Amino acid sequence: MNNTQKLEVWLRGPLPDVPPLLQPVAHALLQAQEEIHTYLKDFPDTLLWECPGGVASVGFHLQHLAGILDRLFTYARGQALTEQQLHSLSLEGKSPTPSTTTQELLQAFDTQLIMALDQLCTTKENTLTEVRGVGRGQVPSTVLGLLFHAAEHTQRHVGQLLVTAKVLVVTVSEQK
């Protein structure tokens, strides 16, 4: 393998302090972070809230990625959502300020991702099958189910975000 080729996170080996059964969750979250930063490196802030063809905006996806990690990891701890978390959920897809930047939204995601990784490091493997309630209806899941869903849901939105960002950038460049 060429030294300049970077292996995907899951191929780089175990992450220190993350329990073995939670390595795939951590790997998926870190892979998502790398891809988002790579593909949004020069993304124009003016396109953050554009919805080509009616799809969700890049700004929505960035807000939702941070929010879903916060909410699912809260449920995994066995806690209910706070009023602040519910308020933040209601604001996803809306620019917090007219001058909100891609970098600010990336930083919010990075902060939430660090908190999620910290939680993974302190999660005991013997708790993974414990039941946890989700939402107001307390729909049953497990600690592992919530953490795995956080990883796969993050990956799903990263894919959508990357396609939306590409369509927007290509469309703008073609209009020039």
Protein Blocks (a to p, Z undefined) as FASTA:
>chain_A
ZZklccdfklnopaehiafklmmmmmmmmmmmmmmmmmmmmgcfklmmgcghhiacfklm
mmmmmmmmmmmmmmmnopacdfklmmmmmmgoiafbfkbcfklmmmmmmmmmmmmmmmmm
mpcfklmmpccdehjkopacdfklmmmmmmmmmmmmmmmmmmmmmmmmmmmmmmZZ
